[in-house]
Amino acid sequence: MNQKINMKPYVTQGILLVFLSTFLTATGQVLWKIGSKTLEVGAISFFTNIPVLLGIFCYVIAVVLLILALTKEDLSVVYPIYSASYIWVLLASAYLLKEEIHLLNGAGIFLILLGIGFLAKGSKKRMLHANTHEDKEAAP
């Protein structure tokens, strides 16, 4: 009754990629906010606004990283982690844009982290169950 359990590391390459993607998404949003302060009406202003263009670039890279993360992890694992972008935006808004943050914002961050933790724990148990089941089938 010696069962070998093959579990992926808790923080996999896919999870690291999605966290990097969330950071770039938040960076893009902050750049859009900065760019919007000097944006004038008209297409020329939009396409010559460096912060807006850098924000778009961040989003493109974030999408590529998200797709790469999806090649390594289940959507049910990756997508909830993507909500971390809300946390990055809130922190950047406070520190870079000097926006006022309230107690309810902190409670929201706590709930997002709690939700990510619950979902990660559930996916860890699912991986453990799946790997144990695969090992039983492979055993002679």
N, C-alpha and C positions, 0 to 999 in steps of 0.2 A: 504494500500500500504506500509505496514511496512515490508520491506525485511531484513532478517537477512543474513549477509554475513559471511561465515566461511572461513577465509583465514588462511593458514598455516603461522607460523612465517616466516619472511623474511629469517633468517638464521636458517635452519632446521638442524636436526641431520645428514641427508644425506649430506648436504653441508659442515658441519664441517668434516665429514668423508673424503670427497673428498679432502678438503684442507690438511688434515693430510696425505692423500695418496700422494698428490703432493710434500709435504715436504719430505716424506720418499723416493720418487722416486729421487728427487734432491740430497738427502743425499747419496743414493746409487751411483749415477753418480759421485759425488765428490770423494767418496771412491774408485771407479774404477779408476779415474784419479790418485789419490794418489798411489794406488796399481800398476798402470801401470808403474810408475817410477822405480820400482824395479823388475818388471816382466821379467823373462828370458824366452827364447824359451823352451817349453816343458810343458807337462801336470802336472808334479810334482810341478813345480814352480807355476802354476796357482792354484792348489788345496791346496797349503800351504801358499798362500799370504793372510794374515789376512785382509787387507783393501778390497781386491777383494771379499773375502768370506762374509765380513760384508755388502758390497754393494749388493751382491746377497740376503742376508737375508733381507735387507731393501726393496728390490724389491718384495720379496715374501709377506711381511707384507703389502706393498703398494697395491698389487693386491687384497689381502683379504679385505682391507679397501675399495677399489674401488668397489668391488662386493657388499659389505654391503651397500655402498652408493647407488648403483643401486637398491637395494631392497626398498629404501625409497624415491628415486627421479627418475624423468624421465631421460633417457639417454641424451635428448636434453638440460637438465639443467646441468647434471654432467659433461659431456665430455668437453664442452667449459671451464669449471672451471679448468679442468685438465691442460690446457695450462699455468696455474700459475706455473707449475714446471719449465718452461723456466725462469721465474723471479727468483725463488729460486736459480737455477743453476748460473745465471748471477751474482747474489749478492754473492753467495758462491765463485765463481771463482775470484771475485774481492778481497774479504776479506780474504779468506783462502788460495787461490792459488796464490794470488798477480798478477792475470792476469789484463791486461790493458783493461779498459772499456772506450768506446767512446760515444760521444753525440748521435750517431745513435742507440747505445744500449739502452740509456735512452728513445729515441723516440720509440723504439720497445716495451719497458716495458709499456710506456704510451698507445700505441695502443692495447697491449694485455689487459691491465686493462679496457680500453674503450670498447673493444669487449666483455669482460666478463660482464661489466655493462649493455651494450645493451641487451645481451642475457638474463641476469637475469631479467631485466625490462620486456622484452617480455614474459618470463615465468611467472612473477608475474601477468601480465595482463591476461594471459591465465588461470591461477589458479583462478583469480577473476571472469572471465567470466564463467568458468566451475562450480564454487561453486554457483554462482548466478543462473545459469541454473538449477542445481540440486535442489536448494531450491524452485524454481518455480514449478518444477515437483512434489516435495514432498508436496507442499501446497495443502490444501483441496479445 
